[in-house]
Amino acid sequence: MTSPDPAAHDDRPRCDWALSAPDYVAYHDDEWGRPVHGTAAWFERMSLEAFQSGLSWIVVLRKRPAFREVFADFDPDTVARFGDDDVTRLLGDARIVRNRMKIEATISNARAVLDLLDAGDDLGAFLASYAPDPADHPRPARLSDVPGSTPASTALSTALKKRGFRFVGPTTCYALMQATGLVNDHVAYCWRAGAAPEGPRRTGPGSP
């Protein structure tokens, strides 16, 4: 059963997409554009954005509890050990998106996360190193000003593919950057626009 729309009880302006379904309001207000912490949290966001490719985000958002259950809360150590039997199990679970390529990519990406850690690089810090300088990324005035990808997301996509990651195209990478606060794409009139904290950043391969 869908919960009542929280937006119906206040008059705060929001990004237009957040009003298209009741499920979006809490996600927009409490999560989207805010930093995440911990390797599992970053891996979850990356994985869910990959599963969203070609679908509406609402589909993935509604299935997120099941995704967390079947992918061991996106613990990369656990997911990296998944084998053929796990792939078969996941393909038979109607609660998630049953796409073999995306399931196998998630398992492969868990192994890439571990390879990254073995090389001395943290997943979150690596992703954050490709965040553009806020001065070079003006806040969108309206939804139509929000791009589908950027030079920064293209650079991140290229870097991730070189590290063995899959389903990390420029558009998927940009959605990941938006969702985790590496860019602030709350439209100017959204109440969250000035409240969205800047995500973690470090000097690294993608830093300007």
Protein Blocks (a to p, Z undefined) as FASTA:
>chain_A
ZZddfklmpccdcdfklmmpfklmmmmmmmgopacedjklmmmmmmmmmmmgopafklmm
mmmmmmmmmnonopaklmmmpcfklmmmmmmmmkbccdfklmmmmmmmmmmmmmmmmnop
afklmmmmmpccfklmccdfbfklpcfbdfklmmmmmmmmmnopahiafklmmmmmmmno
paccbdfklmklmmmccddddddfklZZ
